[in-house]
C-alpha cells in the first residue's frame, strides 16, 4: 500500500532552485500526486517556504493571511532591471550616498498601508500572462499597483559603505524587491536587494523547517519527519465539532446539516471536525445550517 502524504511542510529553501523546483523534488521523493506551495521565493532567495501535500492542497487558501518577515542586505546606489543584484544594472549613482540616519527615516516613512507596483520581473499576472515572461521577451508592461502593508522596515549598517542590513515585516503579496526599489527612489540614488531570506510566516519560523537533503531517500525521510498533519494545520477559521455519526455521514456526503445553535453571519467559513479532532473539511454557515464547501474524503 502506498504511503499517504497529507499535510503542511515548512521547508528551508536554499539559494538557486525555484520554488517549483522544490515542489518537484518533494513530489518525486515522496511519490505524492499533489504537491504545491503557498507563496513563492525567487531563485536567489532563501528561507521559509510552505508546501502543501495531498489533501492539504485543498486547504491552502484557508491558512492565515499572516505577515511575513524577511532579512538580508540591500545595495544602495544601483538600480537594476529586476530590483535585485541578479539583474542587469540600468543605472549607477555617481554622487555621495545618503547616511544611515537618512536611510532609516526614509524606510520608516514607507511603512503602513500603501500602493505598490510589482517588479517587472515577477510572477504577477497581467492579462493572463506572467510579467517575467513578457519582460524576458522585451515587452514592457507595468502591472497595476496593489495595496500592501509594510509593518516594519529596519535598516542597519552593513559590511561596506554601500551595503546595509535590513529586516522587513510585510503583508502577504508584498514584494520586498519593490519595497527596496522604492526606498532607493525616495533617497534619489537607487537601491536593489543583495540578499533576501524569509524567516517567518505568521506562526511558522524557519528554525523549525526542514533543510532539504540532496538525496531522494533522505529527502523522503525528512518530509516524513517534518510534515504537519491535516488535523494540526493552523487554519484561520473557527472550529465546529459534529457530535453524531449521522451528522458526520451527512456532511461527508455533501449534505447540509443542522449543527449551529446560534445564527452566525451568513457565509462564515468553519473548520469541521469529528469528536476526536479529525478534520472533516470546511463548511459554510448559513443560518443554523452547515453546508459543506470542502469535504476531505479518507485517502
N, C-alpha and C positions, 0 to 999 in steps of 0.2 A: 504494500500500500504506500502511495506517495505521501510525503510529509506535507501537512497543511501550513502555509505561510500566510498568516493573517496578523497585521498589526502595524505599528508605527516604529520606524527605525531612525534614531538620531545617528548621523554619521559625520565624522570629521573629514571634510573633503580636502585632499591635497591640492597643491597648485598644479595646473597642467590639464587634467581631464575636464570635460564639460560635465554639467550636472547630468545630462543624458547618458554620458559615458558611465557614470557611477550607477545609474539605473540599470543599464545594460549588463554591467558586471554583476550586480546583485541578482538580476534575473537569471543570468547564466549559471551562477554559482549555486543558487537555490532550486532552480527549476520552476520558480513561481511564474505563473502565467501572466499575472497582473502586478506590475511594479510602476510606481510613479513618484513624483516629488511634489512638495507643496510650495516651492519657490526656488528659483534658480540662483546659482552663483556663477559669475563669469569664470572662464578657464584660469586666469591668473590668481583668482581669489581663493582663499582657504576658509575652513571653518565649518560651522554648523549647517548641515543640510538635512532636512527631514524627508525621509522616504516613506511611502505607504505601500504595503504589500497585501495582495489578495483582496479580501472583502473590505479592508481598510481604505482602499482606493475610493470606495463609495462614501466614505465619511470625511474625506479631506476637507471638504468645504464647510464642515461643521466644527473644525478646530478653531481655537481662539484667534481672532484677528489682532494679534498681540504685537506690541512694539518689538523692534529688533535692534540689537546692539552690535556695532562694528568698531574695530580699531585698526590702526595702521599708520602709514606715513603718507603725507602729501608733498608734492613738489611745487614750489612757488616759482613764478616767473616763466612758466611754459604753458602753452595751450596746444592740445592735440586733437586729432580728429575723433578719437574715441573717449576723450576725457580721462584717460589714464596713460601711463608711460608705455603701454604696449602699442599705442597707436602712433601714426605719423605726426611729427611735430609741425604745426601750421604757423606758430608764432613764438618767438622768444622775446622776453622783456629785456631791454637794454639798460634801463636806469636802475637806481637803487631799489631794493625790496623793502616792503613795509616791515616794521619791527614787530616783535611778538605781541606787544600790547595792542597794536592796531589790528592784528590778525584776530586776536581774541574778541575784541569789540565787534568786529565785522561778523565773526562766527556766531556770537551771541545774538546779534541783531537778526540773523537768519532763522532763528528758532520760532516756533509757533506754527500755526496753520498758514499754508501758502500754496500758490500755484507753482508747479514745477514742470518744465519741458523735458521729456526724456532725452537721453543721449541719442545721437544719430545712429550709433551702433548699439542697439538694444533689441530685446525680443518683443517690444511693444508692437501690436498690430495697428496698421493704418490701411483702411480699405482692403482688409483681409490679407495683407502682406506684412511680413516682419520687417522692421526698419533696417536691421543689419543686412538683410539680403539685398534690399534696394540700395543701401549705402555702398555695398561691395560692387554693385553694378554702376556706380557713379550717379545714381538717381538721388537728387537732393530732395528729401521730404522731411518736413518738420511735423512731428506729432502734436496734436493739441495738448495743451498743458492739463495736468490733473492735480487735484487738491491732495496735498500730503501734509504730514505733521512732523516737524523736527522738534523732539522734546529736549534734546541736549546736544551741543556741539562744542566740545572742549578741545583746545589746541595747546600743545606744549612744545618746547624747544626740541629739535631733532639732532641728528648726528652731524649735519652740515648747515651752512648758513641759509641754504635754500630748501632744506628739508625740515618738516615739522611733524611731530606725532599728533594724532587726533583720536578722539573717541566720540562716536555719534550714536544717538538713540533716535530711531525714526519709526514712523508707521509703516505698515505693510504697503508695498507699491512704491516706496521712495527709492530713488536711485542715489546712492552715495556719490557716484561719479558726478552726477549732475549737481549735487549739493556742493561738492568741492569746486567744480567748474564755476558755479555761481558765486562762490566765495572769491575766487580769483578775479571774476568780472567786477565785483564790488570794490576789490582792492586795486583794480586797474592794472594788474600785472599778469593775470592768468594763473591758473593752478590746475593740477591734474593729480589723480590718485597714483601713488607709487606702489603701495601695498594695501591690501584690504583683507581683513579676517573677521568673519561673523562669529561672535562669541555667545550670543543669547537670542532666543526667540521665545518671548513670553516666559513660561515656566521651564523651558529647556535651556541647558547650559552645555557648551561644547565639551566641558570637562567630563561629562557623563556619556559622550558619544563614542562610538567605536571608531578606531582608526583602521581603514580597510586594508587588510593584508594583500599581498600581491598574488598569492596562490589561491586557486579556486577553492580547494578544500578548506584552507584556513579562513577564507572569507565566509564560507558557508557556516563554519563553527562560530565565527564572530557575530554573524547575523542572528544565529540561534540564541546566543547569549544576550545580545543587546536589544532584541525585538520586544517592544511593549505590546502586550496582547490587546485585542479589541476591547475587552471589558475594562481595561485600565487606561484607555486613551482619554486624555483630558479634554472632553468636548465642551464647547462653550454653550451648553444647554442645561436647563433643569432636567432632573431625572424623575421618572414616574415608574413605580413598580406595579405590574399587573399581578394581583394575588391569586387568581384562579386559573386552572388549566384551561377552562373554557374560553376565558378572555385571551389567554396566550395563543391558543389554537386559532381563534378568530383573527387576531392581529397578524399572525404569521400567514394566514390565508389571504391577507389583503383586505379584510373587512373591518369596518369601523366598530368600536366597542364603547360602551358607556363606562367610563373609567375616571371621570373627573368630578369631584364633589362640588367645587365652586367654579363658576364660569370664569375662565381667564379671558384675556383679549383673544379674539379670533386669530387664527393662523399662527399662534405661538408654537414654535418648534420644541419638541420634548424628546429626550433620550429615553427609550422604553426598555425596561429590564424585567427579568423574572425575579421571583423571591430570593434567588441565590446570587443576584447581582449580574447575571449574564445579560449582555446587551442583545436585545432582540431587533432593534432598529430605531428609526426616527419616526415620530408621529407628529401630526399637526392637530392642535386643539381647536375644536370648533364647537362652541357651547360646552356641553358636558360630554361630547363625543371626542374620541381619539381616533383620528383617521391615519392609517399607515401611509408614510411617504417613502421611507426606505426600509425594506424588510431584509434582514440578514438571514438568509437560509443557511442551515447547517451545511458544512462542507461535505 
